[in-house]
Amino acid sequence: MRKLVLFDIDGTLVLTGGAGLRAMNRALEEVLGHPDGLDGIQLAGRTDWAILADAVGKVGRALDDPLLAALRDGYVRNLAAEIDRPGRGVKAVMPGIRDLLDALAARDDVFVALLTGNFEAGARIKLEHFDLWRYFSCGAFGGDAADRNALVPFAVARARACGLPDIAPSHVIVVGDTPHDVACAKAAGAVPVAVATGGYSVDQLRESGADIVFNDLGDTAAFLDLVEPARPSGTGDTMAPRK
């Protein structure tokens, strides 16, 4: 039975030195005229849609479809510029990620996709900057639903459209760095795998309900123990990185 492994982006695959925060604040200022619109709003693990709804609500507005589209487009435009700036804090691929994605891509018993709160265009900008977008042919994104707990079915449906056979929830692994990722997996009956490379500790992630928690994803062999042993070559399609 193949496994579907769904990766979060921020704090799990990469950190962008605050590029997303700066870009979203700029979009809020451009569209609403309010600087630092994200002050006091929880960001980690939430969808861009939900974050913008909170920011708009702070100034007494409702996030209707036209306003969401304007803010999303402004955010993506600003992110394309901000991602190339040094920023503050860590801006890097997280430990072990390249080796792990290469190892997963070489297997025919694993299908890799995204499950992220980022809008799809924002996800692409972030991952292309670090040459990681090519590993992912599909996924679920922050424009699919405001509630992250609703995203696993989107990811499964898109993986099936890309050729993955029907899959039981117990064969879906959701990898992320926040309690929101853990809750998202559990809401869909999937397996939450947490990694403490974002803003939450190993203990905090365990307390949120994750049975499997890594300090980081630097031990490729340990992660591969979560999936079935690789079958002999020639027994199925290989999910290769995009070029």
Phi and psi restraints in degrees (value plus and minus 20) as a CYANA .aco file:
   2 ARG   PHI     -93.0   -53.0
   2 ARG   PSI     131.9   171.9
   3 LYS   PHI    -126.7   -86.7
   3 LYS   PSI     124.4   164.4
   4 LEU   PHI    -125.3   -85.3
   4 LEU   PSI      99.0   139.0
   5 VAL   PHI    -129.6   -89.6
   5 VAL   PSI      98.9   138.9
   6 LEU   PHI    -129.5   -89.5
   6 LEU   PSI     101.7   141.7
   7 PHE   PHI    -125.3   -85.3
   7 PHE   PSI     113.0   153.0
   8 ASP   PHI     -90.7   -50.7
   8 ASP   PSI     147.6   187.6
   9 ILE   PHI    -127.0   -87.0
   9 ILE   PSI     -90.8   -50.8
  10 ASP   PHI     -89.3   -49.3
  10 ASP   PSI     101.7   141.7
  11 GLY   PHI      66.2   106.2
  11 GLY   PSI     -32.5     7.5
  12 THR   PHI    -129.9   -89.9
  12 THR   PSI     -76.9   -36.9
  13 LEU   PHI    -110.1   -70.1
  13 LEU   PSI     -64.3   -24.3
  14 VAL   PHI    -165.6  -125.6
  14 VAL   PSI     144.7   184.7
  15 LEU   PHI    -144.4  -104.4
  15 LEU   PSI     122.6   162.6
  16 THR   PHI    -132.1   -92.1
  16 THR   PSI      -4.5    35.5
  17 GLY   PHI      45.1    85.1
  17 GLY   PSI       7.6    47.6
  18 GLY   PHI      63.1   103.1
  18 GLY   PSI      -7.0    33.0
  19 ALA   PHI     -80.3   -40.3
  19 ALA   PSI     -61.5   -21.5
  20 GLY   PHI     -84.9   -44.9
  20 GLY   PSI     -62.5   -22.5
  21 LEU   PHI     -80.5   -40.5
  21 LEU   PSI     -67.7   -27.7
  22 ARG   PHI     -83.2   -43.2
  22 ARG   PSI     -62.7   -22.7
  23 ALA   PHI     -86.1   -46.1
  23 ALA   PSI     -60.0   -20.0
  24 MET   PHI     -91.6   -51.6
  24 MET   PSI     -58.4   -18.4
  25 ASN   PHI     -81.5   -41.5
  25 ASN   PSI     -60.4   -20.4
  26 ARG   PHI     -83.5   -43.5
  26 ARG   PSI     -62.6   -22.6
  27 ALA   PHI     -83.0   -43.0
  27 ALA   PSI     -62.2   -22.2
  28 LEU   PHI     -83.6   -43.6
  28 LEU   PSI     -58.6   -18.6
  29 GLU   PHI     -88.8   -48.8
  29 GLU   PSI     -61.6   -21.6
  30 GLU   PHI     -84.4   -44.4
  30 GLU   PSI     -61.9   -21.9
  31 VAL   PHI    -106.8   -66.8
  31 VAL   PSI     -59.6   -19.6
  32 LEU   PHI    -127.6   -87.6
  32 LEU   PSI     -34.9     5.1
  33 GLY   PHI      58.7    98.7
  33 GLY   PSI      -1.4    38.6
  34 HIS   PHI    -137.2   -97.2
  34 HIS   PSI      91.2   131.2
  35 PRO   PHI     -92.0   -52.0
  35 PRO   PSI     136.1   176.1
  36 ASP   PHI      32.4    72.4
  36 ASP   PSI      25.1    65.1
  37 GLY   PHI     -86.3   -46.3
  37 GLY   PSI     -34.8     5.2
  38 LEU   PHI    -114.6   -74.6
  38 LEU   PSI     -19.1    20.9
  39 ASP   PHI     -77.2   -37.2
  39 ASP   PSI     109.1   149.1
  40 GLY   PHI      61.9   101.9
  40 GLY   PSI     -17.1    22.9
  41 ILE   PHI    -124.2   -84.2
  41 ILE   PSI     111.9   151.9
  42 GLN   PHI     -89.7   -49.7
  42 GLN   PSI     112.6   152.6
  43 LEU   PHI    -131.8   -91.8
  43 LEU   PSI     -65.9   -25.9
  44 ALA   PHI     -79.1   -39.1
  44 ALA   PSI     105.4   145.4
  45 GLY   PHI      62.9   102.9
  45 GLY   PSI     -22.7    17.3
  46 ARG   PHI    -119.6   -79.6
  46 ARG   PSI     141.7   181.7
  47 THR   PHI     -98.8   -58.8
  47 THR   PSI     132.0   172.0
  48 ASP   PHI     -77.0   -37.0
  48 ASP   PSI     -57.7   -17.7
  49 TRP   PHI     -79.5   -39.5
  49 TRP   PSI     -68.4   -28.4
  50 ALA   PHI     -86.5   -46.5
  50 ALA   PSI     -59.1   -19.1
  51 ILE   PHI     -82.6   -42.6
  51 ILE   PSI     -65.4   -25.4
  52 LEU   PHI     -86.0   -46.0
  52 LEU   PSI     -56.2   -16.2
  53 ALA   PHI     -81.0   -41.0
  53 ALA   PSI     -61.4   -21.4
  54 ASP   PHI     -86.5   -46.5
  54 ASP   PSI     -61.9   -21.9
  55 ALA   PHI     -84.7   -44.7
  55 ALA   PSI     -61.1   -21.1
  56 VAL   PHI     -88.7   -48.7
  56 VAL   PSI     -58.8   -18.8
  57 GLY   PHI     -82.7   -42.7
  57 GLY   PSI     -50.6   -10.6
  58 LYS   PHI     -80.5   -40.5
  58 LYS   PSI     -48.6    -8.6
  59 VAL   PHI    -125.3   -85.3
  59 VAL   PSI      -2.4    37.6
  60 GLY   PHI      58.2    98.2
  60 GLY   PSI       1.9    41.9
  61 ARG   PHI    -130.7   -90.7
  61 ARG   PSI     137.9   177.9
  62 ALA   PHI    -122.3   -82.3
  62 ALA   PSI     122.6   162.6
  63 LEU   PHI    -107.8   -67.8
  63 LEU   PSI      64.0   104.0
  64 ASP   PHI    -102.6   -62.6
  64 ASP   PSI     155.5   195.5
  65 ASP   PHI     -80.7   -40.7
  65 ASP   PSI     -65.3   -25.3
  66 PRO   PHI     -82.4   -42.4
  66 PRO   PSI     -59.5   -19.5
  67 LEU   PHI     -89.0   -49.0
  67 LEU   PSI     -60.5   -20.5
  68 LEU   PHI     -79.6   -39.6
  68 LEU   PSI     -63.8   -23.8
  69 ALA   PHI     -84.0   -44.0
  69 ALA   PSI     -61.3   -21.3
  70 ALA   PHI     -85.2   -45.2
  70 ALA   PSI     -62.8   -22.8
  71 LEU   PHI     -89.1   -49.1
  71 LEU   PSI     -60.5   -20.5
  72 ARG   PHI     -81.4   -41.4
  72 ARG   PSI     -67.0   -27.0
  73 ASP   PHI     -85.0   -45.0
  73 ASP   PSI     -59.5   -19.5
  74 GLY   PHI     -85.8   -45.8
  74 GLY   PSI     -59.8   -19.8
  75 TYR   PHI     -82.1   -42.1
  75 TYR   PSI     -68.2   -28.2
  76 VAL   PHI     -83.1   -43.1
  76 VAL   PSI     -61.7   -21.7
  77 ARG   PHI     -81.8   -41.8
  77 ARG   PSI     -64.9   -24.9
  78 ASN   PHI     -90.3   -50.3
  78 ASN   PSI     -55.0   -15.0
  79 LEU   PHI     -83.4   -43.4
  79 LEU   PSI     -56.8   -16.8
  80 ALA   PHI     -79.8   -39.8
  80 ALA   PSI     -49.2    -9.2
  81 ALA   PHI    -106.9   -66.9
  81 ALA   PSI     -62.9   -22.9
  82 GLU   PHI     -87.1   -47.1
  82 GLU   PSI     -50.0   -10.0
  83 ILE   PHI     -84.0   -44.0
  83 ILE   PSI     -42.6    -2.6
  84 ASP   PHI    -109.9   -69.9
  84 ASP   PSI     -23.2    16.8
  85 ARG   PHI    -111.6   -71.6
  85 ARG   PSI     132.0   172.0
  86 PRO   PHI     -79.7   -39.7
  86 PRO   PSI     -60.5   -20.5
  87 GLY   PHI      50.6    90.6
  87 GLY   PSI    -184.1  -144.1
  88 ARG   PHI    -141.9  -101.9
  88 ARG   PSI     129.6   169.6
  89 GLY   PHI      57.0    97.0
  89 GLY   PSI    -180.8  -140.8
  90 VAL   PHI     -95.9   -55.9
  90 VAL   PSI     113.3   153.3
  91 LYS   PHI    -152.8  -112.8
  91 LYS   PSI      77.7   117.7
  92 ALA   PHI    -190.4  -150.4
  92 ALA   PSI     144.0   184.0
  93 VAL   PHI     -96.0   -56.0
  93 VAL   PSI     117.7   157.7
  94 MET   PHI     -88.6   -48.6
  94 MET   PSI     135.3   175.3
  95 PRO   PHI     -75.0   -35.0
  95 PRO   PSI     111.4   151.4
  96 GLY   PHI      61.4   101.4
  96 GLY   PSI     -25.5    14.5
  97 ILE   PHI     -85.0   -45.0
  97 ILE   PSI     -65.5   -25.5
  98 ARG   PHI     -81.9   -41.9
  98 ARG   PSI     -65.0   -25.0
  99 ASP   PHI     -83.2   -43.2
  99 ASP   PSI     -60.9   -20.9
 100 LEU   PHI     -85.7   -45.7
 100 LEU   PSI     -65.1   -25.1
 101 LEU   PHI     -84.8   -44.8
 101 LEU   PSI     -57.7   -17.7
 102 ASP   PHI     -82.3   -42.3
 102 ASP   PSI     -62.9   -22.9
 103 ALA   PHI     -85.6   -45.6
 103 ALA   PSI     -61.7   -21.7
 104 LEU   PHI     -87.9   -47.9
 104 LEU   PSI     -57.5   -17.5
 105 ALA   PHI     -85.6   -45.6
 105 ALA   PSI     -45.3    -5.3
 106 ALA   PHI    -101.2   -61.2
 106 ALA   PSI     -27.7    12.3
 107 ARG   PHI    -118.3   -78.3
 107 ARG   PSI     130.9   170.9
 108 ASP   PHI    -124.9   -84.9
 108 ASP   PSI     -13.8    26.2
 109 ASP   PHI    -128.1   -88.1
 109 ASP   PSI      -9.1    30.9
 110 VAL   PHI    -155.5  -115.5
 110 VAL   PSI     116.0   156.0
 111 PHE   PHI    -136.5   -96.5
 111 PHE   PSI     106.8   146.8
 112 VAL   PHI    -126.3   -86.3
 112 VAL   PSI     113.6   153.6
 113 ALA   PHI    -167.4  -127.4
 113 ALA   PSI     157.8   197.8
 114 LEU   PHI    -122.6   -82.6
 114 LEU   PSI     128.9   168.9
 115 LEU   PHI    -160.9  -120.9
 115 LEU   PSI      83.4   123.4
 116 THR   PHI    -160.6  -120.6
 116 THR   PSI     131.7   171.7
 117 GLY   PHI     -98.5   -58.5
 117 GLY   PSI     -27.8    12.2
 118 ASN   PHI     -89.1   -49.1
 118 ASN   PSI     123.6   163.6
 119 PHE   PHI     -77.8   -37.8
 119 PHE   PSI     130.0   170.0
 120 GLU   PHI     -78.7   -38.7
 120 GLU   PSI     -63.3   -23.3
 121 ALA   PHI     -84.0   -44.0
 121 ALA   PSI     -56.7   -16.7
 122 GLY   PHI     -88.3   -48.3
 122 GLY   PSI     -59.8   -19.8
 123 ALA   PHI     -79.1   -39.1
 123 ALA   PSI     -62.7   -22.7
 124 ARG   PHI     -84.8   -44.8
 124 ARG   PSI     -63.1   -23.1
 125 ILE   PHI     -79.3   -39.3
 125 ILE   PSI     -66.9   -26.9
 126 LYS   PHI     -83.9   -43.9
 126 LYS   PSI     -67.2   -27.2
 127 LEU   PHI     -96.0   -56.0
 127 LEU   PSI     -54.0   -14.0
 128 GLU   PHI     -84.9   -44.9
 128 GLU   PSI     -53.3   -13.3
 129 HIS   PHI     -78.2   -38.2
 129 HIS   PSI     -54.7   -14.7
 130 PHE   PHI    -123.5   -83.5
 130 PHE   PSI      -8.6    31.4
 131 ASP   PHI      37.9    77.9
 131 ASP   PSI      22.9    62.9
 132 LEU   PHI    -134.5   -94.5
 132 LEU   PSI     -35.3     4.7
 133 TRP   PHI     -78.6   -38.6
 133 TRP   PSI     -51.8   -11.8
 134 ARG   PHI     -84.0   -44.0
 134 ARG   PSI     -36.5     3.5
 135 TYR   PHI     -99.6   -59.6
 135 TYR   PSI     -32.4     7.6
 136 PHE   PHI    -142.4  -102.4
 136 PHE   PSI      99.3   139.3
 137 SER   PHI    -111.8   -71.8
 137 SER   PSI     -33.7     6.3
 138 CYS   PHI    -185.9  -145.9
 138 CYS   PSI    -198.3  -158.3
 139 GLY   PHI     145.9   185.9
 139 GLY   PSI    -193.9  -153.9
 140 ALA   PHI    -136.2   -96.2
 140 ALA   PSI     123.3   163.3
 141 PHE   PHI    -153.7  -113.7
 141 PHE   PSI     149.3   189.3
 142 GLY   PHI     -88.6   -48.6
 142 GLY   PSI     -28.2    11.8
 143 GLY   PHI    -111.1   -71.1
 143 GLY   PSI     -25.4    14.6
 144 ASP   PHI    -100.5   -60.5
 144 ASP   PSI     -53.9   -13.9
 145 ALA   PHI    -181.1  -141.1
 145 ALA   PSI     127.9   167.9
 146 ALA   PHI     -92.6   -52.6
 146 ALA   PSI     -53.2   -13.2
 147 ASP   PHI    -108.8   -68.8
 147 ASP   PSI      96.3   136.3
 148 ARG   PHI     -78.8   -38.8
 148 ARG   PSI     -50.6   -10.6
 149 ASN   PHI     -83.9   -43.9
 149 ASN   PSI     -32.8     7.2
 150 ALA   PHI    -112.6   -72.6
 150 ALA   PSI     -19.6    20.4
 151 LEU   PHI    -104.6   -64.6
 151 LEU   PSI     -47.5    -7.5
 152 VAL   PHI     -77.3   -37.3
 152 VAL   PSI     -65.2   -25.2
 153 PRO   PHI     -79.2   -39.2
 153 PRO   PSI     -55.1   -15.1
 154 PHE   PHI     -82.5   -42.5
 154 PHE   PSI     -64.9   -24.9
 155 ALA   PHI     -84.1   -44.1
 155 ALA   PSI     -62.1   -22.1
 156 VAL   PHI     -84.4   -44.4
 156 VAL   PSI     -64.4   -24.4
 157 ALA   PHI     -81.6   -41.6
 157 ALA   PSI     -60.1   -20.1
 158 ARG   PHI     -92.9   -52.9
 158 ARG   PSI     -54.9   -14.9
 159 ALA   PHI     -83.9   -43.9
 159 ALA   PSI     -59.9   -19.9
 160 ARG   PHI     -84.4   -44.4
 160 ARG   PSI     -59.0   -19.0
 161 ALA   PHI     -84.7   -44.7
 161 ALA   PSI     -44.7    -4.7
 162 CYS   PHI    -109.2   -69.2
 162 CYS   PSI     -18.0    22.0
 163 GLY   PHI      97.2   137.2
 163 GLY   PSI     -23.7    16.3
 164 LEU   PHI     -93.1   -53.1
 164 LEU   PSI     110.8   150.8
 165 PRO   PHI     -86.7   -46.7
 165 PRO   PSI     153.0   193.0
 166 ASP   PHI     -71.2   -31.2
 166 ASP   PSI     121.4   161.4
 167 ILE   PHI    -158.9  -118.9
 167 ILE   PSI     117.9   157.9
 168 ALA   PHI     -95.9   -55.9
 168 ALA   PSI     128.2   168.2
 169 PRO   PHI     -74.6   -34.6
 169 PRO   PSI     -52.7   -12.7
 170 SER   PHI     -88.9   -48.9
 170 SER   PSI     -30.4     9.6
 171 HIS   PHI    -123.5   -83.5
 171 HIS   PSI      -8.3    31.7
 172 VAL   PHI    -124.9   -84.9
 172 VAL   PSI     105.2   145.2
 173 ILE   PHI    -131.8   -91.8
 173 ILE   PSI     104.7   144.7
 174 VAL   PHI    -127.9   -87.9
 174 VAL   PSI      98.7   138.7
 175 VAL   PHI    -127.6   -87.6
 175 VAL   PSI     102.7   142.7
 176 GLY   PHI    -179.9  -139.9
 176 GLY   PSI     153.9   193.9
 177 ASP   PHI    -133.9   -93.9
 177 ASP   PSI     -10.6    29.4
 178 THR   PHI    -153.5  -113.5
 178 THR   PSI     142.0   182.0
 179 PRO   PHI     -79.5   -39.5
 179 PRO   PSI     -46.0    -6.0
 180 HIS   PHI     -84.8   -44.8
 180 HIS   PSI     -56.5   -16.5
 181 ASP   PHI     -85.4   -45.4
 181 ASP   PSI     -61.2   -21.2
 182 VAL   PHI     -82.9   -42.9
 182 VAL   PSI     -67.1   -27.1
 183 ALA   PHI     -82.8   -42.8
 183 ALA   PSI     -58.5   -18.5
 184 CYS   PHI     -80.3   -40.3
 184 CYS   PSI     -65.9   -25.9
 185 ALA   PHI     -82.7   -42.7
 185 ALA   PSI     -68.2   -28.2
 186 LYS   PHI     -84.1   -44.1
 186 LYS   PSI     -54.4   -14.4
 187 ALA   PHI     -82.7   -42.7
 187 ALA   PSI     -46.9    -6.9
 188 ALA   PHI    -122.4   -82.4
 188 ALA   PSI     -17.8    22.2
 189 GLY   PHI      55.9    95.9
 189 GLY   PSI      -4.2    35.8
 190 ALA   PHI    -108.5   -68.5
 190 ALA   PSI     155.7   195.7
 191 VAL   PHI    -117.0   -77.0
 191 VAL   PSI      96.5   136.5
 192 PRO   PHI    -103.9   -63.9
 192 PRO   PSI     109.5   149.5
 193 VAL   PHI    -141.4  -101.4
 193 VAL   PSI      95.3   135.3
 194 ALA   PHI    -122.8   -82.8
 194 ALA   PSI     131.2   171.2
 195 VAL   PHI    -156.7  -116.7
 195 VAL   PSI     112.7   152.7
 196 ALA   PHI    -111.5   -71.5
 196 ALA   PSI      28.5    68.5
 197 THR   PHI    -124.3   -84.3
 197 THR   PSI     -17.0    23.0
 198 GLY   PHI    -124.3   -84.3
 198 GLY   PSI    -150.6  -110.6
 199 GLY   PHI    -120.8   -80.8
 199 GLY   PSI     -13.3    26.7
 200 TYR   PHI    -138.4   -98.4
 200 TYR   PSI     123.8   163.8
 201 SER   PHI    -102.1   -62.1
 201 SER   PSI     148.6   188.6
 202 VAL   PHI     -77.1   -37.1
 202 VAL   PSI     -65.7   -25.7
 203 ASP   PHI     -83.0   -43.0
 203 ASP   PSI     -62.5   -22.5
 204 GLN   PHI     -83.3   -43.3
 204 GLN   PSI     -58.6   -18.6
 205 LEU   PHI     -89.9   -49.9
 205 LEU   PSI     -57.7   -17.7
 206 ARG   PHI     -84.0   -44.0
 206 ARG   PSI     -62.6   -22.6
 207 GLU   PHI     -83.6   -43.6
 207 GLU   PSI     -45.5    -5.5
 208 SER   PHI     -98.2   -58.2
 208 SER   PSI     -28.5    11.5
 209 GLY   PHI      95.7   135.7
 209 GLY   PSI     -16.6    23.4
 210 ALA   PHI     -98.0   -58.0
 210 ALA   PSI     104.8   144.8
 211 ASP   PHI    -100.8   -60.8
 211 ASP   PSI     -47.4    -7.4
 212 ILE   PHI    -138.5   -98.5
 212 ILE   PSI      99.2   139.2
 213 VAL   PHI    -154.3  -114.3
 213 VAL   PSI     110.0   150.0
 214 PHE   PHI    -129.7   -89.7
 214 PHE   PSI     126.6   166.6
 215 ASN   PHI     -83.6   -43.6
 215 ASN   PSI     -63.7   -23.7
 216 ASP   PHI    -174.7  -134.7
 216 ASP   PSI    -198.7  -158.7
 217 LEU   PHI    -124.0   -84.0
 217 LEU   PSI      13.2    53.2
 218 GLY   PHI     -96.2   -56.2
 218 GLY   PSI     -36.7     3.3
 219 ASP   PHI    -119.6   -79.6
 219 ASP   PSI      69.5   109.5
 220 THR   PHI     -79.5   -39.5
 220 THR   PSI     -62.6   -22.6
 221 ALA   PHI     -81.4   -41.4
 221 ALA   PSI     -59.8   -19.8
 222 ALA   PHI     -84.1   -44.1
 222 ALA   PSI     -59.6   -19.6
 223 PHE   PHI     -87.8   -47.8
 223 PHE   PSI     -61.0   -21.0
 224 LEU   PHI     -85.1   -45.1
 224 LEU   PSI     -40.9    -0.9
 225 ASP   PHI     -83.6   -43.6
 225 ASP   PSI     -37.8     2.2
 226 LEU   PHI     -97.6   -57.6
 226 LEU   PSI     -37.0     3.0
 227 VAL   PHI    -129.9   -89.9
 227 VAL   PSI     147.4   187.4
 228 GLU   PHI     -85.2   -45.2
 228 GLU   PSI     132.9   172.9
 229 PRO   PHI     -75.8   -35.8
 229 PRO   PSI     122.4   162.4
 230 ALA   PHI     -81.0   -41.0
 230 ALA   PSI     117.7   157.7
 231 ARG   PHI    -102.2   -62.2
 231 ARG   PSI     142.7   182.7
 232 PRO   PHI     -77.9   -37.9
 232 PRO   PSI     128.3   168.3
 233 SER   PHI     -81.1   -41.1
 233 SER   PSI     128.1   168.1
 234 GLY   PHI      72.0   112.0
 234 GLY   PSI     -18.1    21.9
 235 THR   PHI    -119.2   -79.2
 235 THR   PSI     -16.1    23.9
 236 GLY   PHI    -198.7  -158.7
 236 GLY   PSI     156.8   196.8
 237 ASP   PHI     -98.3   -58.3
 237 ASP   PSI     124.8   164.8
 238 THR   PHI    -119.8   -79.8
 238 THR   PSI     114.6   154.6
 239 MET   PHI    -107.5   -67.5
 239 MET   PSI      76.7   116.7
 240 ALA   PHI    -115.0   -75.0
 240 ALA   PSI     134.8   174.8
 241 PRO   PHI     -80.9   -40.9
 241 PRO   PSI     127.3   167.3
 242 ARG   PHI     -96.0   -56.0
 242 ARG   PSI     124.4   164.4
